[in-house]
Amino acid sequence: MIANEIPGIANSVWTATANPTPDFPALRGRAETDVAVIGGGYTGLSAALHLAERGVSVTLLESETPGWGASGRNGGQVNPGLKEDPDTVRVRFGVEMGERMIAMSGASGDLVADLVRRHGIDCGFAQKGWVQPIHDDAAMKTVSERVAQWTRRDAPMRLLSRDEAADILGSTAYQGAMIDERGGKLHPLNYAIGLARAARDAGAVLHSHSRVSEIRRDGAGSTIVTAEGQLSARRVLVCTNAYTGDPTPRLARTQVPVRSIQVATDPLGDDLRRSILPRGHSASDSRRLLLYFRFDDEGRFLIGGRGDYSERGVERQFAALRRAAAVIYPQLADIEWRYAWGGFVSITTDHYPHLHRLSDNAMTALGYMGRGVAMATAMGRELADWAAGTPAEELNFPVTPMRPIPFHFLRKPAVAAAVTWARFRDVWG
């Protein structure tokens, strides 16, 4: 079970099968560092690791343990690229910056692969490709254009016919599919734990159970205050994403935390496993309220989708996921589902991740739109580049002003309305 989480979303297969987490003691007393990283998810861990590898003094503060939030709860799919397609990115951000963003995001899966290999991270990583099943005619047009735009940039991506999709998925529920060979899968919590070990071994200092209550300017630097300690730093990286709150409330209002949930079986028998995703791919489909599904290394089938803010609503959606699995794979109709859990992902109004300057010595990255395994790792490296001295204009992602969402306090009913509308469009086109 996920520690210090409400019981209804705490029964995670990743927590149940995780490697031991190193003992990172809480910050106590006074300490100094060149760069303070707040948040021990993929963004913060990647930033700390890349800084430590450069010989920069870096200290990371995590309120729970590494990977406690979305980084240890997600579907473990390494899906490269941004939510928006390359030509849209170029129009929005211009040719030069747009192509830098496209190249960085497109290579984000390879960055994960490189870190896993270089640091010997035990997380079951396999780069077998990401499959996007196509659910209707409109999505077929959209995904076909997506494939065309990426293949013009030499990405190893192609469109699959209905028969090819059925062969690779083990299901006839979809019209076709896209496959992106840059994608992969891993055990998300073990990846976070492995990044933490690698950062520590490279020289970073990590503190668990060190919730930050205040970030205070102190001359040319900042003082970060926790319940039992204070950390002085030249630069600060805030890497709290969907779990952003105090001490950066204005940042919290720039994005909307949305709950994503999953259910998982016990390990399935060999015959059943061979009939579902027989080549070991992971899939996330083309619906607006997408379904994502895969096997873990021990043969447990997992399926995930959009959750709810209330516990009763989450229970209904757990049941809906189990029904959806049986529609895609009728052989799962009578299977027992052992695990059910969830966590928050960060959604931005423009559907792009954001880099923001919080002050002249502090920066943040957030808003990965459900693609956080690869993109958070890559954005952590961008933050490390800035903290190590790279000018903001030379980063591979634009640094933009914070724009709090108007009427942010209405986010829950607004999300509920958006989900209802998206569900209607998924059904009726």
C-alpha positions in Angstrom: 0.0 0.0 0.0 1.1 3.6 -0.7 2.1 5.1 2.7 0.3 8.2 3.9 -2.4 8.0 1.1 -6.1 7.6 1.4 -7.0 3.9 1.4 -9.2 4.0 -1.7 -6.3 4.8 -4.1 -3.4 3.3 -2.1 -3.4 -0.4 -3.3 -0.7 0.0 -5.9 1.0 -2.9 -7.7 4.1 -0.8 -8.0 4.4 -0.3 -4.3 3.7 -4.0 -3.7 6.5 -5.0 -6.1 9.1 -2.2 -5.5 12.7 -2.6 -4.7 13.9 -1.4 -1.3 14.1 2.4 -1.0 17.4 3.7 0.4 17.3 5.4 3.7 17.4 9.1 3.0 17.1 10.8 6.5 15.1 14.0 7.0 16.8 17.3 6.9 17.8 18.4 10.4 19.6 21.5 11.4 21.3 23.9 9.0 22.9 22.9 5.7 24.2 24.6 2.6 24.2 23.7 -1.1 24.7 25.3 -4.5 21.3 24.0 -5.8 18.3 23.0 -3.8 15.8 20.7 -5.5 12.3 20.5 -4.0 10.4 17.3 -5.0 11.6 13.7 -5.4 9.8 12.7 -8.6 11.3 12.2 -12.0 11.8 15.9 -12.6 13.7 16.5 -9.4 15.6 13.3 -9.4 16.7 13.8 -13.0 17.8 17.4 -12.2 19.7 16.2 -9.1 21.4 13.4 -11.0 22.5 15.6 -13.9 23.8 18.3 -11.6 25.7 15.8 -9.4 27.3 14.3 -12.5 28.6 17.8 -13.4 30.1 18.1 -9.9 27.6 20.7 -8.7 26.7 20.6 -5.1 23.0 19.6 -5.0 20.5 18.7 -2.2 17.0 17.3 -2.8 14.1 17.6 -0.4 11.2 15.2 -0.7 8.1 15.4 1.5 7.6 11.6 1.5 10.0 9.3 -0.2 11.4 9.3 -3.8 8.6 8.4 -6.3 5.8 8.8 -3.8 3.6 10.9 -6.2 2.8 10.4 -9.8 6.3 9.2 -10.6 5.7 6.0 -8.6 2.1 5.4 -9.5 1.8 5.9 -13.3 1.4 3.3 -16.0 5.1 3.0 -16.6 4.8 3.8 -20.3 7.8 5.6 -21.8 5.9 7.6 -24.5 8.2 10.2 -26.3 7.0 13.4 -27.8 4.6 16.1 -26.8 0.8 15.8 -26.7 0.6 18.3 -29.7 2.1 17.2 -33.0 5.3 18.6 -34.5 3.7 21.0 -37.0 1.5 22.5 -34.3 4.5 23.0 -32.1 6.3 24.9 -34.9 3.4 27.2 -35.5 3.0 27.9 -31.8 6.6 28.5 -30.9 8.4 29.3 -34.1 10.7 27.2 -36.3 13.8 27.5 -34.1 12.4 26.9 -30.7 9.7 24.6 -32.1 12.2 22.2 -33.6 14.3 22.2 -30.4 11.2 21.2 -28.5 10.3 18.5 -31.0 13.9 17.1 -31.0 14.1 17.1 -27.2 10.8 15.5 -26.6 11.3 13.0 -29.4 14.5 11.9 -27.8 13.1 11.7 -24.3 12.6 8.0 -24.4 16.2 7.5 -25.5 17.3 9.6 -22.5 15.4 7.3 -20.2 17.0 4.3 -21.8 20.5 5.9 -21.5 20.0 6.6 -17.8 18.8 3.1 -17.1 21.7 1.5 -18.9 24.4 3.9 -17.6 23.3 3.6 -14.0 22.2 0.0 -14.0 18.7 0.9 -12.8 16.7 -2.3 -12.0 13.3 -1.3 -13.3 12.4 -3.8 -16.0 13.0 -1.3 -18.8 12.2 -2.6 -22.3 12.2 -0.4 -25.4 9.8 -2.5 -27.5 7.7 0.4 -28.7 4.6 2.4 -27.8 1.4 1.4 -29.6 -1.5 3.9 -30.0 -4.7 2.0 -30.9 -7.1 4.0 -33.1 -10.7 3.9 -32.0 -12.7 5.7 -34.7 -12.5 7.4 -38.2 -11.6 10.9 -36.9 -8.8 9.5 -34.8 -7.5 7.5 -37.8 -7.1 10.8 -39.7 -5.4 12.5 -36.8 -3.0 9.7 -36.1 -2.2 9.3 -39.8 -1.2 12.9 -39.9 0.8 12.5 -36.7 2.8 9.6 -38.3 3.4 11.6 -41.4 4.8 14.6 -39.5 7.1 12.5 -37.3 8.4 10.3 -40.2 9.4 13.5 -42.0 11.7 14.0 -39.1 13.0 10.4 -39.4 11.2 9.0 -36.4 10.8 5.2 -36.4 7.0 5.4 -36.4 4.5 3.8 -38.7 0.7 3.2 -39.2 -0.7 -0.3 -38.7 -3.6 -1.7 -40.6 -6.6 -3.2 -38.7 -5.1 -6.7 -39.2 -1.6 -5.6 -38.1 -3.0 -3.8 -35.1 -5.0 -6.9 -34.1 -1.9 -9.0 -34.4 0.2 -6.8 -32.2 -2.6 -6.0 -29.7 -4.2 -9.4 -29.5 -7.6 -7.6 -29.9 -9.9 -6.7 -32.8 -11.4 -3.8 -30.8 -9.6 -1.1 -32.8 -9.5 0.1 -36.4 -5.8 0.3 -36.6 -2.8 1.6 -34.6 0.3 3.7 -34.6 3.6 2.2 -33.4 6.5 4.4 -32.2 9.6 2.3 -31.8 11.2 4.9 -29.5 8.7 4.1 -26.8 9.0 1.5 -24.0 7.9 0.5 -20.6 9.3 0.1 -17.1 8.4 -0.3 -13.4 7.8 3.4 -12.6 8.5 3.3 -8.9 11.7 1.3 -9.3 12.8 3.8 -12.0 12.4 6.6 -9.4 14.2 4.6 -6.7 17.0 3.9 -9.2 17.3 7.6 -10.1 17.5 8.4 -6.4 20.3 5.8 -5.9 22.2 7.1 -9.0 21.9 10.7 -7.8 23.2 9.8 -4.4 26.1 7.7 -5.8 27.0 10.7 -8.0 27.3 13.0 -5.0 23.8 14.5 -4.5 22.4 14.7 -1.0 18.8 13.5 -0.6 16.4 13.9 2.3 13.1 12.1 2.6 10.3 13.2 4.9 11.4 16.8 4.5 8.3 18.8 3.5 9.1 22.4 2.6 7.1 25.0 4.4 8.8 28.2 3.2 11.2 29.4 0.5 12.7 32.7 1.8 15.0 35.0 -0.2 18.3 35.4 1.7 20.6 37.9 0.0 21.7 36.5 -3.4 20.3 33.1 -2.5 17.4 31.4 -0.7 16.7 29.6 2.5 14.4 26.6 2.3 12.6 25.8 5.6 11.4 22.4 6.7 9.9 21.2 10.0 13.4 20.3 11.4 15.9 22.1 9.2 16.9 24.9 7.0 18.8 24.7 3.7 20.7 27.6 2.1 21.0 27.5 -1.6 22.3 29.6 -4.5 19.6 28.4 -6.8 16.3 26.6 -6.3 14.4 24.1 -8.5 10.8 23.5 -7.7 9.8 20.1 -9.0 6.5 19.3 -7.4 4.2 19.2 -10.5 0.7 18.0 -9.7 1.4 18.0 -6.0 2.3 21.7 -5.9 0.9 23.6 -3.0 2.5 25.5 -0.2 5.0 27.2 -0.3 4.3 28.1 -4.0 0.5 28.7 -4.1 0.7 30.9 -7.2 2.5 28.2 -9.1 -0.2 25.7 -8.0 -2.8 27.8 -9.8 -1.1 27.5 -13.2 -2.1 23.9 -13.6 -4.9 21.5 -12.7 -4.2 18.2 -10.9 -6.3 15.5 -12.4 -6.5 12.0 -10.9 -5.4 9.1 -13.0 -6.3 5.6 -11.8 -5.3 2.0 -12.6 -6.4 -1.6 -11.8 -4.2 -4.7 -12.1 -4.7 -8.5 -11.9 -2.5 -11.1 -10.4 -0.1 -12.8 -12.8 -2.0 -14.5 -15.5 -1.5 -17.9 -16.9 0.8 -18.4 -19.9 -2.1 -19.2 -22.4 -3.9 -16.0 -21.4 -0.8 -13.9 -21.5 0.1 -15.1 -25.0 -3.3 -13.9 -26.3 -2.9 -10.3 -25.0 -0.2 -8.0 -26.3 1.7 -11.0 -27.4 4.9 -9.1 -28.4 5.2 -7.2 -25.1 4.2 -3.7 -26.2 2.4 -1.1 -24.1 -0.6 0.7 -25.4 -2.4 4.0 -24.8 -5.3 4.6 -27.2 -6.6 7.6 -29.2 -9.6 8.4 -27.1 -9.9 11.8 -25.5 -10.4 10.0 -22.2 -7.7 7.5 -23.2 -7.2 3.9 -21.9 -3.7 2.7 -21.4 -2.8 -0.9 -20.8 0.1 -3.3 -20.6 1.6 -6.3 -18.7 4.2 -5.9 -16.0 7.3 -8.2 -15.9 5.5 -10.9 -13.9 2.5 -11.1 -16.1 0.0 -8.9 -14.3 -2.3 -7.1 -16.7 -2.8 -3.3 -16.0 -5.3 -0.9 -17.4 -5.7 2.8 -16.5 -7.7 5.9 -17.3 -9.2 9.1 -15.9 -10.2 9.1 -12.3 -12.4 11.2 -10.1 -11.8 13.5 -7.1 -14.3 11.7 -4.8 -13.8 8.2 -3.4 -17.2 7.1 -4.5 -16.5 8.3 -8.0 -13.1 6.6 -8.1 -14.8 3.3 -7.1 -17.2 3.6 -10.1 -14.3 4.3 -12.4 -12.3 1.4 -11.1 -15.3 -0.8 -12.1 -15.5 1.0 -15.5 -11.9 0.1 -16.2 -12.5 -3.5 -15.4 -15.4 -3.5 -17.8 -13.4 -1.7 -20.5 -10.6 -4.4 -20.2 -13.2 -7.1 -20.9 -14.5 -5.2 -24.0 -11.0 -5.1 -25.4 -10.1 -8.5 -24.2 -13.2 -10.7 -23.6 -11.0 -13.4 -22.1 -10.5 -11.1 -19.0 -14.2 -11.0 -18.2 -14.0 -13.3 -15.2 -10.5 -12.4 -14.0 -9.9 -11.3 -10.5 -8.4 -7.8 -10.1 -6.1 -7.6 -7.2 -4.9 -4.0 -7.2 -6.5 -0.6 -7.6 -4.8 2.8 -7.1 -4.4 6.3 -8.4 -2.6 9.6 -8.2 -2.6 13.1 -9.7 -1.1 14.2 -13.0 -0.7 17.8 -14.0 -2.8 19.3 -16.8 -2.1 22.7 -18.3 -4.6 24.8 -20.2 -2.5 24.8 -23.4 -1.5 21.1 -23.2 2.2 21.8 -23.1 4.7 21.3 -20.3 5.9 24.6 -18.8 9.2 26.0 -17.6 8.7 29.1 -15.4 11.0 31.5 -13.7 9.8 31.8 -10.1 12.4 34.5 -9.3 15.9 35.4 -10.6 17.3 32.3 -8.8 14.5 29.8 -8.9 12.8 27.9 -11.7 10.2 25.1 -12.1 9.0 22.6 -14.7 5.6 21.0 -14.6 2.6 19.9 -16.7 3.5 16.7 -18.6 -0.1 15.8 -19.7 0.3 12.2 -18.7 3.7 11.7 -20.5 5.8 12.2 -17.4 8.1 9.3 -17.5 10.0 10.5 -20.5 9.2 14.3 -20.4 9.8 14.8 -16.7 13.2 13.1 -17.1 14.0 15.4 -20.0 12.7 18.5 -18.3 14.8 17.7 -15.2 17.9 17.8 -17.4 16.8 21.2 -18.7 16.5 22.5 -15.2 19.9 21.1 -14.3 21.4 22.9 -17.4 19.9 26.2 -16.2 21.0 25.7 -12.6 24.5 24.9 -13.8 24.7 28.2 -15.7 23.1 27.7 -19.2 21.2 30.9 -20.1 17.4 30.5 -20.2 17.2 31.4 -23.9 19.5 28.5 -24.7 17.4 25.8 -23.1 15.4 23.4 -25.4 12.1 24.6 -24.0 10.8 28.1 -23.7 10.8 29.8 -20.3 7.4 31.5 -20.0 5.7 33.7 -17.3 3.5 32.1 -14.8 -0.2 32.6 -15.7 -2.5 31.5 -12.9 -5.8 30.0 -14.2 -8.7 32.4 -13.6 -11.3 30.9 -11.1 -8.9 28.1 -10.3 -11.0 27.3 -7.2 -13.7 26.0 -9.6 -11.3 23.4 -11.1 -13.1 20.3 -9.8 -16.5 21.1 -11.3 -14.8 22.3 -14.5 -12.8 19.1 -14.8 -16.0 17.1 -14.2 -17.8 19.0 -17.0 -14.8 18.6 -19.4 -14.7 14.8 -18.7 -18.4 14.5 -19.4 -18.0 16.4 -22.7 -14.9 14.3 -23.7 -16.7 11.1 -22.9 -19.7 12.2 -25.1 -17.3 13.0 -28.0 -15.5 9.7 -27.6 -18.8 7.8 -27.9 -20.4 10.0 -30.6 -17.5 11.5 -32.4 
